[in-house]
Amino acid sequence: MIFLRTSEKTGACFIRTEQLDGETDWKLKVAVSCTQRLSAVGDLFSISAFVYAQKPQLDIHTFEGNFTREDVEPQIHESLSIDNTLWASAVVASGTVIGVVIYTGKETRSVLNTSHAKNKVGLLDLELNRLTKALFLAQLVLSVVMVALQGFVGPWFRNLFRFVVLFSYIIPISLRVNLDMGKSAYGWMITRDENIPGTVVRTSTIPEELGRLVYLLTDKTGTLTQNEMVFKRLHLGTVAYGNDTMDEIQSHIVQSYAQGPAHLAGGGTGNAAMARSNPAQGPKVRKSASSRIHEAVKAVALCHNVTPVYESHAAAAGETESAEADQDFSDDNRTYQASSPDEVALVRWTESVGLTLVNRDLTSLQLRTPSGQILSFLILQVFPFTSESKRMGIIVREEATGEITFYMKGADVAMATIVQYNDWLEEECGNMAREGLRTLVVAKKCLSEEQYQDFESRYSQAKLSLLDRALKVAAVVESLEREMELLCLTGVEDQLQADVRPTLELLRNAGIKIWMLTGDKMETATCIAKSSHLVSRTQDIHVFKPVCSRGEAHLELNAFRRKHDCALVVSGDSLEVCLRYYEHEFVELACQCPAVVCCRCSPTQKAQIVQLLQQHTANRTCAIGDGGNDVSMIQAADCGIGIEGKEGKQASLAADFSVSQFRHIGRLLMVHGRNSYKRSAALGQFVMHRGMIISTMQAVFSSVFFFASVPLYQGFLMVGYATIYTMFPVFSLVLDQDVKPETALLYPELYKDLTKGRSLSFKTFLIWVLISIYQGGILMYGALVLFESEFVHVVAISFTALVLTELLMVALTVRTWHWLMVLAEFFSLGCYLASLAFLNEYFGIGRVSFGAFLVTPSCHPERRPCWPKREHGTALGPSAFSSFKYFLKAPVWFSKLIFFTDVFYLTCLRLRSVEGLENFE
């Protein structure tokens, strides 16, 4: 929307854009001057005017257009920039606004930068799906083999389907139920962890992803930093002032204004006037320390885009008409608003030393001295900060003297060629940057009336150009930026979130590569990367130069390829060009960097970077953010984490996991991510082993008795085996942990092994298959051979050995015992012993049913036992209860069962040793 009119008398209003660019600071928007000057709102409908606007685009930081009014002579032409627009999803923070809508629906910036959410599936689920398909294929192959060994006699296709049904337990149908219950348990444990209070699990499908992450993509503002700036240092070339010497600056400012205008004329503005009248002699005048401090503080107090805001009592009560009359202009009621927190920090510092910004509108600003005197200045021109220029400037006229002064401040790389020669700027900027301070170079230039009038005419003409407007405006401004007087160097610290540095170090030691994606300026992002130790102090930084064409991108990529072990800093515009022509090459080089910083990224670009890493590396990614501009990135990542901060809860609600502070991510990944993955891998393989071992016993049973498609266990035994007899001990594996939380946090290198996926792979799966075949074959064939004299009890014997084996396997798999695990073991064992006593019809060989057909095997002299011919539905042997009593009285049975469990015990120990060697390869 083009901003036409506002209820504010200044013709400007503040908006909040945290849902667009993630920045919490208010931004000043200016109404079109010719519509703001109309006497009434209704006059907007009586004028004849049109707006020229560029086509819709993703970039939320630029706009070019023109406003033309045709019903007056001469016609009024005004250039439109980003300062005259209000984007959708922005919130008006002061007054009311009226505008003309130019973009709607899908053409708005917020919609263009929004991506659709996807259904996230964990890597562990995909791996288990592949293993399940392999088991299904094994089931079909085994059924065909059994029919083939029969010789395909009779209705073989009917027997084939019977075998498919008999071996259906190979397919772990209960696997999905157990895993879903386990994931819910993991979420409950994460929420209940007292060391990470406020953590919320918003999805229960991907907790294992927390243990498989390789790339961590994080926002800057509000995620790594608190977005609170504090002024730390002022350097004048020969002397530097820090927090402990700010009182000296304050005393100089008080002394300067206490001695009256004569003193200021002799030391400050008088020197400026002399330099303006006689440039050859001006630089030779040596200024006093008090004069230099006064000029530096005055420049910092004037060169900014900060506006003081006063709360009105009437506005608080809801009466907007008389709000301005009831405004309280006291210092306690004043707050500062600006598009950058750096600006607010500088103005607050000038207030603390005695020079206070008390009022500002579009055309003027007022400063208050320590003695209470008001200094008024007319704002002639303002040159806002851009990522290309890396500096901002302002031209003001002091009402008392009529002097015109051009103030400018910016990054050292941009200001080094603008200011006069000096031998200290580069060195001091490097020293401050190594301390994590954000530096700004402040300079000034005095202009004559003729110089300014010439500049204004050329500048106004360039602003009305429809072709290459930005280049023409920049060329006119650069004509003033020559031989400016260097005043001072400022250092501002952006306070980091609590424990950001140790958390980033913990993640790096765990093998996680960290990328910082931010919509902020390149200099700001680089400073935060250094201060947070995302980039170590001894590490080189390669700043990717701005590129606009394929040739420039090719040259810059070649230059970057020659660098080794250095962090990469790239802007969103350059990134877009590189991805257009050299996507694979750029991603390959960027993935080799220990850290990557992408600045001036739109929300769509953040999501595209996540998708590129997923496509080119096939590794798991995690995105962390706290604002609405991070939602696309969070939804595109394999695992999204939202932080509840100053920018609202939009990112938190859209994320898979929500935390209250960045430092909680370390424990979330190292402890809960590890446990979730390890537990789910063990649980999944145990459920598959449970089905494979009983299917192996069925195959051995059918092979011994002439490949008959007869079930070994029926009815409640098959249902109870997968539920009440073994479910609780197997599911209790969700309480197991291989290392203590303290150990996992102390040695983050253990996390690297998780990303290799060794806990669940085809190798471990084949080991479990071999174990299942070995145990199932020993159980069934051993029961038939060793218990030949008690063959009538083969069902009770083999099933008892099977249940005891499963309970023993669970006990051998557990690494850290929990009281619920012990309870589950004894509860399942008690349930089975009780069923032996009360479910007498299910135990005993007589319950082996022949279905709707007769089986009459011949008595071979070398094959025992031989089954007599019986009608279907009849029972063979004594009752199960009498078998149970006989079973308790036979010590030989127990000795043989102990022999079986000893064999399985040695097998399990061998499995554990193989797994241990595998983890330390």
Residue pairs with C-beta under 8 A, 6 or more apart in sequence:
1 85
1 86
1 87
1 88
1 99
1 100
1 101
1 102
1 103
2 32
2 51
2 53
2 65
2 67
2 80
2 84
2 85
2 99
2 100
2 102
3 13
3 29
3 30
3 31
3 32
3 84
3 85
3 86
3 97
3 99
4 31
4 32
4 35
4 36
4 44
4 98
4 99
4 100
5 31
5 32
5 35
5 36
5 38
5 41
5 44
5 97
5 98
5 99
6 12
6 13
6 31
6 36
6 95
6 96
6 97
6 98
7 95
7 96
7 97
7 320
8 94
8 95
9 324
9 361
10 361
10 362
11 30
11 31
11 33
11 36
11 361
11 362
12 28
12 29
12 30
12 31
12 307
12 361
12 362
13 28
13 29
13 31
13 92
13 93
13 94
13 95
13 97
14 26
14 27
14 28
14 29
14 92
14 93
14 94
14 307
14 309
14 337
15 26
15 27
15 29
15 86
15 90
15 91
15 92
15 93
16 24
16 26
16 27
16 90
16 91
16 93
17 23
17 27
17 60
17 87
17 89
17 90
17 91
18 24
18 627
18 628
18 629
18 646
18 647
18 648
19 89
19 90
19 110
19 627
19 628
19 629
19 647
19 648
19 650
20 60
20 87
20 89
20 90
20 109
20 110
20 113
20 603
20 628
20 629
21 60
21 61
21 519
21 627
21 629
22 219
22 221
22 222
22 518
22 519
22 625
22 626
22 627
22 628
22 629
22 630
22 647
23 221
23 227
23 339
23 519
23 520
24 221
24 222
24 227
24 646
24 647
25 227
25 337
25 338
25 339
25 340
25 341
25 344
26 93
26 337
26 338
26 339
27 339
28 83
28 305
28 307
28 337
28 338
28 339
29 83
29 84
29 85
29 86
29 97
30 83
30 84
30 362
31 84
31 97
32 67
32 78
32 80
32 84
33 78
34 67
34 69
34 76
34 78
35 44
35 47
35 49
35 67
38 44
38 47
41 98
44 98
47 69
47 71
48 69
48 70
48 71
49 67
49 68
49 69
49 70
49 71
50 67
50 68
50 70
51 65
51 66
51 67
51 68
51 80
51 100
51 102
52 65
52 66
52 67
52 68
52 466
53 63
53 65
53 80
53 102
53 103
54 63
54 64
54 65
56 103
56 107
56 108
56 109
56 112
57 112
58 109
58 112
58 113
58 602
58 604
58 605
59 602
60 87
60 109
60 113
60 602
61 82
61 387
61 600
62 82
63 80
63 81
63 82
63 84
63 85
64 80
64 81
64 466
64 469
64 470
65 79
65 80
65 81
65 84
65 102
66 77
66 78
66 79
66 80
66 464
66 466
67 76
67 77
67 78
67 79
67 80
67 84
68 75
68 76
68 77
68 78
69 75
69 76
77 464
79 463
79 464
79 469
83 384
86 92
86 97
86 99
87 108
87 109
87 110
88 103
88 108
88 109
88 110
88 111
89 108
89 109
89 110
89 628
93 337
94 309
103 109
105 111
106 112
112 604
113 602
113 603
113 604
113 629
113 632
114 603
114 604
114 631
114 632
115 603
115 604
115 607
115 632
115 635
115 636
116 635
117 635
117 654
118 635
118 636
120 203
120 205
120 206
120 209
120 638
120 639
120 656
121 205
121 206
122 205
122 206
122 208
122 209
123 208
123 209
123 212
123 620
123 638
123 757
124 208
124 212
124 677
124 680
124 681
124 684
124 760
125 179
125 205
127 757
127 760
127 761
128 175
128 179
128 684
128 760
131 684
131 688
131 762
131 765
132 171
132 172
132 175
134 765
135 170
135 171
135 172
135 688
135 691
135 692
136 170
136 171
138 170
139 164
139 167
139 168
139 170
139 171
139 695
140 164
142 163
142 167
142 170
142 695
142 699
143 160
143 163
143 164
143 167
144 160
146 159
146 163
146 699
146 702
146 703
146 707
146 709
147 156
147 159
147 160
147 163
147 707
149 703
149 707
150 156
150 159
150 706
150 707
159 709
162 709
163 702
163 709
166 695
166 698
166 702
166 709
166 711
167 695
167 698
167 699
169 691
169 694
169 695
169 698
169 718
169 722
170 691
170 692
170 695
171 691
172 684
172 687
172 688
172 690
172 691
174 687
174 722
174 727
175 684
175 687
175 688
178 683
178 684
178 687
178 727
178 730
178 731
179 680
179 683
179 684
180 204
181 731
181 734
182 679
182 680
182 683
182 731
182 734
183 204
183 205
183 207
183 208
183 676
183 680
184 204
185 734
186 201
186 204
186 207
186 672
186 675
186 676
186 679
186 734
187 201
187 204
187 207
189 672
189 675
190 196
190 199
190 201
190 207
190 657
190 668
190 672
191 199
191 200
191 201
193 199
193 667
193 672
195 664
195 667
196 659
196 664
196 667
196 668
197 660
198 644
198 658
198 659
198 660
198 661
198 664
199 657
199 658
199 659
199 660
199 664
199 668
200 652
200 657
200 658
201 207
201 656
201 657
202 653
202 655
202 656
202 657
202 658
203 656
203 657
206 638
206 639
206 656
207 672
207 673
207 676
208 673
208 676
208 677
208 680
209 620
209 622
209 638
209 639
209 673
210 622
210 639
210 657
210 668
210 669
210 672
210 673
210 676
210 677
211 669
211 673
211 674
211 675
211 676
211 677
211 678
211 751
211 754
212 620
212 673
212 677
212 754
212 755
212 757
213 512
213 620
213 621
213 622
213 638
213 639
213 669
213 673
213 755
214 511
214 512
214 513
214 617
214 619
214 620
214 621
214 755
215 512
215 513
215 514
215 515
215 613
215 617
215 619
215 620
215 621
215 622
216 507
216 512
216 513
216 514
216 515
216 621
216 622
216 624
217 514
217 515
217 516
217 517
217 606
217 609
217 610
217 613
217 621
217 622
217 623
217 624
217 633
217 637
218 224
218 514
218 515
218 516
218 517
218 623
218 624
218 625
218 662
219 516
219 517
219 518
219 624
219 625
219 626
219 627
219 629
219 630
219 633
220 516
220 517
220 518
220 520
220 524
220 525
220 528
221 227
221 518
221 519
221 520
221 627
222 626
222 627
222 643
222 645
222 646
222 647
223 497
223 624
223 625
223 626
223 643
223 645
223 662
224 496
224 497
224 500
224 516
224 528
224 532
224 534
224 662
225 494
225 495
225 496
225 497
225 500
225 528
225 532
226 494
226 495
226 496
226 497
227 341
227 494
227 646
228 341
228 494
228 495
229 341
229 342
229 344
229 345
229 438
229 492
229 493
229 494
229 495
230 345
230 492
230 493
230 495
231 345
231 346
231 348
231 349
231 490
231 491
231 492
232 242
232 243
232 437
232 491
232 492
232 493
233 240
233 241
233 242
233 432
233 437
233 490
233 491
234 240
234 241
234 249
234 296
234 488
234 489
234 490
234 491
235 241
235 428
235 432
235 488
235 489
235 490
235 491
236 292
236 293
236 296
236 487
236 488
236 489
237 422
237 424
237 425
237 486
237 488
239 289
240 428
241 248
241 249
246 352
246 353
249 293
249 297
249 353
250 352
250 353
250 354
252 289
252 290
252 293
252 294
253 293
253 294
253 297
253 353
253 354
253 355
253 369
253 370
254 354
254 370
254 371
255 290
256 263
256 264
256 267
256 268
256 290
256 291
256 293
256 294
257 264
257 354
257 369
257 370
257 371
257 373
258 370
258 371
264 270
264 294
267 287
267 288
267 290
267 291
267 294
268 287
268 291
268 294
268 295
268 298
269 398
269 401
269 403
271 282
271 285
271 287
271 291
272 403
272 405
272 446
273 403
273 446
274 281
274 282
274 285
275 281
275 282
275 283
275 285
275 446
275 485
276 282
276 446
276 447
276 448
283 420
283 485
287 295
292 487
295 444
295 487
296 442
296 487
296 488
297 350
297 353
297 354
297 355
298 355
298 367
299 407
299 409
299 442
299 443
299 444
299 487
299 488
300 346
300 347
300 349
300 350
300 409
300 442
300 488
300 490
301 347
301 350
301 355
301 357
301 367
302 365
302 367
302 377
302 394
302 396
302 405
302 407
303 392
303 393
303 394
303 407
303 408
303 409
303 442
304 338
304 343
304 346
304 347
304 392
304 394
305 338
305 339
305 340
305 343
305 382
305 384
305 392
306 336
306 337
306 338
306 343
306 344
306 346
306 347
306 357
306 360
307 336
307 337
307 338
307 360
308 334
308 335
308 336
308 357
308 358
308 359
308 360
309 334
309 335
309 336
309 337
310 327
310 328
310 329
310 333
310 334
310 335
311 327
311 328
311 333
311 335
312 323
312 324
312 326
312 327
312 328
313 326
313 328
314 320
314 321
314 322
314 323
314 325
314 326
315 323
329 358
331 356
334 358
336 344
336 347
336 348
336 357
337 344
338 344
338 347
340 385
341 494
342 438
342 440
342 492
342 524
345 492
346 440
346 490
346 492
347 357
350 356
350 357
351 357
354 369
354 370
355 367
355 368
355 369
355 370
356 367
356 368
357 365
357 366
357 367
358 366
358 367
358 368
358 374
359 365
359 366
360 366
362 379
363 378
363 379
364 376
364 377
364 378
364 379
365 376
365 377
365 379
365 396
366 374
366 375
366 376
366 377
367 374
367 375
367 377
368 374
368 375
369 375
375 398
375 400
376 398
376 399
376 400
377 396
377 397
377 398
377 399
378 396
378 397
378 399
379 394
379 395
379 396
380 395
380 396
380 397
380 404
380 452
380 456
381 393
381 394
381 395
381 456
381 459
382 392
382 393
382 394
382 395
383 389
383 391
383 392
383 393
383 394
383 408
383 477
384 392
385 391
385 392
385 410
385 521
387 521
387 522
387 571
387 573
387 599
387 600
388 470
388 474
388 546
389 410
389 414
389 474
389 477
390 410
390 411
390 413
390 414
390 521
390 522
390 523
391 408
391 409
391 410
391 411
391 414
391 415
391 418
392 408
392 409
392 410
393 406
393 407
393 408
393 409
393 477
393 481
394 406
394 407
394 408
395 404
395 405
395 406
395 407
395 447
395 452
396 404
396 405
396 407
397 403
397 404
397 405
398 405
403 446
404 446
404 447
404 448
404 449
404 452
405 444
405 445
405 446
405 447
406 444
406 445
406 446
406 447
406 480
406 484
407 442
407 443
407 444
408 415
408 418
408 442
408 443
408 444
408 445
408 481
408 484
409 415
409 440
409 441
409 442
409 443
409 490
410 440
410 441
411 439
411 440
411 441
411 523
412 425
412 426
412 429
412 439
412 441
412 489
415 425
415 441
415 443
416 425
416 426
416 441
418 443
418 481
418 482
418 484
419 425
419 441
419 443
419 483
419 484
419 485
419 486
420 483
420 484
420 485
420 486
422 486
425 441
425 486
425 489
428 489
429 439
429 441
429 489
432 439
432 489
432 491
433 439
433 527
433 530
434 530
434 537
435 491
435 531
436 493
436 527
436 530
436 531
436 532
437 491
437 492
437 493
437 527
437 531
438 491
438 492
438 493
438 494
438 523
438 524
438 527
439 489
439 490
439 491
439 527
440 489
440 490
440 492
441 486
441 489
442 486
442 487
442 488
442 489
442 490
443 484
443 485
443 486
443 487
444 484
444 485
444 487
445 480
445 483
445 484
445 485
447 455
447 480
455 476
455 479
455 480
458 476
458 479
459 473
459 476
459 477
462 469
462 472
462 473
462 475
462 476
463 469
463 473
465 472
493 531
494 524
494 527
494 528
494 531
496 528
496 531
496 532
497 661
497 662
497 663
498 661
498 662
498 663
499 661
499 662
499 663
500 532
500 662
500 663
501 532
501 533
502 663
502 666
503 662
503 663
503 665
503 666
504 514
504 532
504 533
504 534
505 533
506 666
506 670
506 745
506 748
507 514
507 665
507 666
507 669
507 748
508 514
508 594
509 748
509 749
510 669
510 670
510 748
510 749
510 751
510 752
511 749
511 751
511 752
511 755
512 669
512 751
513 591
513 593
513 594
513 595
513 596
514 534
514 595
515 595
515 596
515 597
515 598
515 609
516 525
516 528
516 529
516 534
516 595
516 596
516 597
516 598
517 598
517 601
517 605
517 606
517 609
517 633
518 524
518 525
518 597
518 598
518 599
518 600
518 601
519 599
519 600
519 601
519 602
519 629
520 599
520 600
521 599
521 600
522 543
522 569
522 571
522 599
522 600
524 599
525 569
525 597
525 599
526 541
526 543
526 569
526 597
526 599
528 534
529 535
529 541
529 567
529 569
529 595
529 597
530 537
534 567
534 595
534 597
535 541
535 567
535 594
535 595
535 597
539 565
539 566
539 567
539 594
539 595
540 563
540 565
540 566
540 567
541 566
541 567
541 568
541 569
542 560
542 563
542 566
542 567
542 568
542 569
543 569
543 570
544 556
544 560
544 568
544 569
544 570
544 571
544 574
544 575
544 578
545 552
545 556
545 574
546 571
546 573
546 574
547 553
547 556
547 574
547 577
547 578
548 573
548 577
549 577
550 577
550 581
552 577
553 574
553 577
553 578
553 581
553 582
554 581
554 582
556 574
556 578
557 578
557 582
557 585
557 586
557 589
560 568
560 589
561 589
565 594
566 593
567 593
567 594
567 595
567 596
567 597
568 589
568 590
568 593
568 595
568 596
568 597
569 596
569 597
569 599
570 578
570 596
570 597
570 598
570 599
571 598
571 599
571 600
572 598
572 599
572 600
572 601
572 602
572 605
573 600
575 586
575 598
575 601
575 605
575 609
576 605
578 586
579 586
579 608
579 612
583 612
584 616
587 612
587 613
587 616
587 617
588 616
590 596
591 613
591 616
591 617
598 605
598 606
598 609
601 609
602 629
603 629
603 630
603 631
603 632
603 633
604 632
606 623
606 629
606 630
606 632
606 633
607 632
607 633
607 635
607 636
609 633
610 621
610 623
610 633
610 636
610 637
611 636
613 619
613 621
614 621
614 638
619 755
620 638
620 639
620 755
621 637
621 638
621 639
622 637
622 638
622 639
622 640
622 641
623 630
623 633
623 634
623 636
623 637
623 639
623 640
623 641
624 630
624 634
624 640
624 641
624 642
624 643
624 662
624 665
625 631
625 633
625 634
625 642
625 643
625 651
626 642
626 643
626 644
626 645
626 646
626 647
626 651
626 652
627 645
627 647
627 648
627 650
627 651
628 647
628 648
628 650
628 651
630 642
630 651
631 650
631 651
631 654
633 640
634 640
634 641
634 642
634 651
634 654
634 655
634 656
635 654
639 656
639 657
640 654
640 655
640 656
640 657
641 655
641 656
641 657
641 658
641 659
641 665
641 668
642 649
642 651
642 652
642 653
642 654
642 655
642 657
642 658
642 659
643 651
643 652
643 658
643 659
643 660
643 661
643 662
644 652
644 658
644 659
644 660
652 658
657 668
659 665
659 668
666 745
667 741
667 745
669 751
670 744
670 745
670 748
670 751
671 741
671 744
671 745
673 751
673 754
674 738
674 739
674 744
674 750
674 751
674 754
675 737
677 754
677 759
678 736
678 737
678 738
678 754
678 759
679 733
679 734
679 735
679 736
679 737
680 760
681 759
681 760
681 764
682 733
682 736
682 759
682 813
683 730
683 731
683 733
683 734
684 760
685 760
685 764
685 765
685 768
686 730
686 733
686 809
686 810
686 813
687 730
688 765
688 768
689 768
689 771
689 772
689 809
690 721
690 722
690 726
690 730
690 806
691 722
692 768
692 769
692 772
692 773
692 776
693 772
693 775
693 776
693 779
693 802
693 805
693 806
694 713
694 718
694 721
694 776
694 802
695 776
696 772
696 773
696 775
696 776
696 777
696 780
697 712
697 776
697 777
697 779
697 780
697 798
697 802
698 711
698 712
699 776
700 776
700 777
700 780
700 781
701 710
701 712
701 780
702 708
702 709
702 710
704 780
704 781
704 784
705 857
705 867
706 857
708 855
708 857
710 848
710 849
710 850
710 851
710 855
711 718
711 848
711 849
712 780
712 795
712 798
712 848
713 721
713 795
713 799
714 842
714 847
714 848
714 849
715 842
715 847
716 835
716 839
716 842
717 795
717 799
717 842
720 835
721 799
721 802
721 803
724 828
724 831
725 803
725 806
725 828
725 831
725 832
726 803
726 806
726 807
726 828
727 828
728 824
728 827
728 828
729 806
729 807
729 810
729 811
729 821
729 824
729 825
729 828
730 806
730 810
731 824
732 810
732 814
732 818
732 820
732 821
732 824
732 825
733 810
733 813
733 814
735 818
735 820
735 821
736 813
736 814
736 815
736 816
736 818
736 821
737 815
737 816
738 815
738 816
739 750
740 816
743 750
744 750
744 751
753 919
758 764
758 918
758 919
763 918
764 915
764 918
767 911
767 914
771 907
771 908
771 911
774 907
775 805
775 904
775 907
778 900
778 903
778 904
779 798
779 801
779 802
779 805
779 900
780 798
782 900
783 794
783 797
783 798
783 801
784 791
784 794
786 896
787 793
787 794
787 797
787 893
787 896
788 864
788 865
790 797
790 890
790 893
791 845
791 865
792 844
792 845
792 846
792 876
792 877
792 878
792 883
793 843
793 844
793 845
793 877
793 883
793 886
793 887
794 845
795 843
795 844
795 845
795 847
795 848
796 836
796 843
796 844
796 880
796 883
796 884
796 887
797 887
797 893
797 897
799 843
800 832
800 836
800 897
801 897
801 900
801 901
803 828
803 829
803 832
804 897
804 901
805 900
805 901
805 904
807 825
807 828
807 829
808 901
808 904
808 905
808 908
809 904
809 908
810 821
810 825
811 825
812 905
812 908
812 909
812 912
813 908
813 912
814 821
835 842
836 843
836 880
836 884
836 887
837 881
837 884
839 880
840 879
840 880
840 881
840 884
841 847
841 880
842 880
843 880
843 883
843 884
844 875
844 876
844 877
844 878
844 879
844 880
844 883
845 876
845 877
846 874
846 875
846 876
846 877
847 875
847 880
848 876
849 872
849 873
850 870
850 872
851 872
852 872
853 872
854 869
854 871
854 872
855 867
856 869
857 866
857 867
858 866
859 866
860 866
867 876
868 876
870 876
877 883
878 886
887 893
